[in-house]
Amino acid sequence: MSNGLKIGLVILVLILAFAGCGGCGYNSIVNSELGVDEAWANVETQYQRRADLIPNLVATIKGSGEFEQSTLNGVIEARSKATSINLTTNDLTPENLAKFEAAQAELSSSLSRLLVTVERYPDLKTTKAYQDLMVTLEGSENRITKAREDFNGAVKNYNSNVRTFPKNLLAGIFGFQPKGSFQAKEGAENVPEVTF
């Protein structure tokens, strides 16, 4: 066998080996991206669940009488902003996630203001409809937290796939880009100060 033929066979074997491993790496990247897709859909579902509760909450509070209209309007506007941002998994850049998170944080903040204002209405707090909505809202917040944690785990797995050798070569060839994840709020590392 001539040297040229030997070199050709070695190159062919290397190409076949790389192609075989490359297929596995590609499939692994695709599977981890599908995990991100699923986790993101769960995040959106939980945020939508919370957004769907707000009209009932506002109607229950409005029905109690002379409630501050500006507080209710603030919640309604924040809900509108939060539900207007629609991201696909292809849009999950850190910048887009920050915009999404900011809109959701604004909604959370307006809900907090609403609940503080409700404290001035003891009769409202004792109604069954209000109490049921508060339990459901609390459950929604817990589900949102869990969905965000699961999403961050899926993104970590995906980003690991597209950044580590040799899969990063395939990721570059096929256009897989790292995705953004939810970040802690600024100042979250500080312990809240409690004074009596």
C-alpha positions, 0 to 999 in steps of 0.5 A, spaced: 500 500 500 502 506 498 503 512 502 498 516 499 493 511 499 495 510 507 494 517 508 487 517 504 485 512 508 487 515 515 483 522 513 477 518 511 477 514 518 478 521 521 472 524 517 468 518 519 470 518 526 469 526 527 462 525 523 460 520 527 461 524 534 459 530 531 452 527 530 452 525 537 454 532 539 449 535 534 443 531 537 445 533 544 445 540 543 438 540 539 436 536 545 438 541 550 435 546 546 429 543 546 429 543 554 430 550 554 424 551 549 420 547 554 423 550 560 421 557 557 414 555 555 413 553 563 416 560 565 411 563 560 405 559 563 406 561 570 407 568 568 400 568 564 397 564 570 399 570 574 396 575 569 390 571 568 388 572 576 389 580 576 382 581 573 379 577 578 383 581 583 382 588 581 374 586 580 374 583 587 377 589 590 373 594 586 367 591 588 369 593 595 367 600 594 371 606 595 378 603 593 384 608 590 383 608 583 390 610 581 393 603 585 388 599 581 390 603 574 397 602 576 396 594 576 392 594 570 397 598 566 403 594 569 399 587 567 398 590 560 406 591 559 408 585 562 403 581 557 405 585 551 413 582 551 413 575 548 419 572 547 421 566 543 427 561 545 431 564 539 430 571 543 433 569 549 439 574 549 441 577 556 438 584 554 431 581 552 431 577 558 432 583 562 426 587 558 422 581 560 424 581 567 423 588 568 416 588 566 414 582 570 418 586 576 414 592 575 407 588 575 410 585 582 411 591 584 404 594 583 401 588 586 405 589 592 403 596 592 396 594 591 396 589 597 399 594 602 393 599 600 388 593 601 391 593 608 387 599 609 380 595 608 379 590 613 372 588 611 375 586 604 381 582 607 376 578 610 372 576 604 372 569 601 373 571 594 379 576 596 382 570 601 382 565 595 385 570 590 391 571 595 392 564 596 392 563 588 396 569 587 401 566 592 401 559 589 403 563 582 409 566 585 411 560 588 410 556 581 414 562 577 420 562 582 420 554 581 419 555 573 425 560 573 429 556 577 428 550 572 429 555 566 436 557 569 438 549 569 436 548 562 439 554 560 446 552 564 445 545 560 444 548 553 450 553 554 455 548 557 453 544 550 454 550 546 461 552 549 465 546 551 469 543 546 468 539 541 461 541 541 462 548 541 465 547 534 458 544 531 455 549 535 458 555 531 457 551 524 450 550 525 449 557 529 447 555 536 448 561 540 448 561 548 442 563 551 441 568 557 438 566 564 434 570 569 439 574 574 438 576 581 435 582 582 440 588 584 441 588 591 439 581 592 445 579 595 444 584 601 440 582 607 434 586 608 434 591 614 429 589 619 427 595 625 422 595 630 
